[in-house]
Amino acid sequence: MKYFKVVSKLCLIFLMTSCASFSGHDHNKDRIIQLEASGNAKACLSGDDVKLGSKVKVYDYSCKQVQVALIKVPRYETKCIKEFSSDAEVVESLGNHHYILKPVTENKFKGGQILN
């Protein structure tokens, strides 16, 4: 029982310190985070040079497992591809690095797309 208490305390300390070291905002930077019914998208953009009317490039990013060797035991690697999807324009600032983007081309936004 004493062992269980020690292990559970160590796990709790680890979880508290590891979560505290992550910024809840970093994983969404330079990505589309919410789609709107109007066809626009809410995005989180890093950098202080983002202004209304700024142009942004939108990319699809996909990863898949590819078999690279078959000598007794197959070996796989993850291959990721970043493909240009469309251009967008910043039309509204929501503060705290959040902006509303409007598509410039006819392509529709998809959640999780990468911005540049």
C-alpha positions as CSV (number, residue, x, y, z in Angstrom):
1,M,0.0,0.0,0.0
2,K,2.9,2.3,0.8
3,Y,4.4,1.6,-2.6
4,F,1.1,2.6,-4.3
5,K,1.0,5.9,-2.4
6,V,4.6,6.8,-3.4
7,V,4.0,5.9,-7.0
8,S,0.8,7.8,-7.2
9,K,2.4,10.9,-5.7
10,L,5.3,10.7,-8.2
11,C,2.8,10.4,-11.1
12,L,0.8,13.4,-9.8
13,I,3.9,15.5,-9.5
14,F,5.1,14.5,-13.0
15,L,1.7,15.3,-14.5
16,M,1.4,18.7,-12.8
17,T,4.9,19.8,-13.8
18,S,4.6,18.5,-17.4
19,C,1.3,20.2,-18.0
20,A,2.6,23.4,-16.5
21,S,5.5,23.5,-18.9
22,F,3.2,23.4,-22.0
23,S,1.5,26.5,-23.2
24,G,-2.0,25.7,-24.1
25,H,-1.7,28.1,-27.1
26,D,1.4,26.8,-28.9
27,H,-0.2,23.8,-30.5
28,N,-2.6,25.9,-32.5
29,K,-0.3,28.6,-33.8
30,D,-0.4,29.1,-37.5
31,R,-3.4,26.8,-38.0
32,I,-7.0,27.0,-38.8
33,I,-8.8,26.3,-35.5
34,Q,-12.5,26.8,-36.3
35,L,-14.6,26.8,-39.4
36,E,-17.5,29.2,-39.8
37,A,-20.8,28.7,-41.6
38,S,-20.0,31.8,-43.8
39,G,-17.0,30.0,-45.3
40,N,-14.5,32.0,-43.3
41,A,-12.3,30.5,-40.7
42,K,-10.9,31.4,-37.3
43,A,-7.1,31.0,-37.2
44,C,-4.3,31.5,-34.7
45,L,-1.4,33.3,-36.3
46,S,1.9,34.0,-34.7
47,G,3.9,37.1,-35.3
48,D,3.3,40.8,-34.7
49,D,3.3,41.7,-38.4
50,V,-0.2,40.3,-39.0
51,K,-2.5,43.1,-40.2
52,L,-6.0,43.4,-41.6
53,G,-5.7,42.7,-45.4
54,S,-2.6,40.5,-45.0
55,K,-2.4,37.6,-47.3
56,V,-1.8,34.1,-45.9
57,K,-1.0,30.9,-47.7
58,V,-3.0,27.8,-46.6
59,Y,-1.5,24.3,-46.8
60,D,-2.9,20.8,-46.3
61,Y,-0.6,18.6,-44.2
62,S,-0.9,14.9,-44.2
63,C,1.2,12.0,-42.9
64,K,1.2,8.3,-43.6
65,Q,3.3,5.3,-42.7
66,V,5.5,4.0,-45.6
67,Q,7.2,0.7,-45.6
68,V,10.9,1.3,-46.3
69,A,12.5,-2.1,-45.7
70,L,11.5,-5.7,-45.7
71,I,14.5,-7.7,-44.4
72,K,12.9,-10.3,-42.1
73,V,11.1,-7.6,-40.2
74,P,9.3,-4.8,-42.0
75,R,10.4,-1.3,-41.1
76,Y,8.1,1.8,-41.5
77,E,8.7,5.5,-41.5
78,T,6.3,8.4,-41.3
79,K,6.3,10.5,-44.4
80,C,4.6,13.9,-44.2
81,I,3.6,16.1,-47.1
82,K,2.7,19.8,-47.1
83,E,0.7,20.8,-50.1
84,F,-0.5,24.3,-51.1
85,S,-4.2,24.5,-50.9
86,S,-5.2,28.2,-51.3
87,D,-4.7,31.8,-50.4
88,A,-6.6,33.7,-47.7
89,E,-6.9,37.2,-46.4
90,V,-7.1,38.4,-42.8
91,V,-10.4,40.3,-42.5
92,E,-10.8,40.6,-38.7
93,S,-8.7,40.6,-35.6
94,L,-10.1,38.9,-32.5
95,G,-7.1,39.7,-30.3
96,N,-4.6,37.4,-28.7
97,H,-3.3,36.2,-32.1
98,H,-6.7,35.1,-33.3
99,Y,-8.0,36.3,-36.6
100,I,-10.8,35.7,-39.1
101,L,-9.6,34.6,-42.5
102,K,-11.5,34.8,-45.8
103,P,-10.6,32.5,-48.7
104,V,-9.3,34.3,-51.7
105,T,-9.7,31.4,-54.1
106,E,-12.7,29.0,-54.4
107,N,-11.1,26.3,-52.2
108,K,-12.9,25.8,-48.9
109,F,-11.0,25.8,-45.6
110,K,-10.6,22.5,-43.7
111,G,-9.9,22.3,-39.9
112,G,-6.2,21.9,-39.0
113,Q,-4.8,23.4,-42.1
114,I,-1.4,25.0,-41.7
115,L,-0.9,28.7,-42.4
116,N,2.2,30.5,-43.6
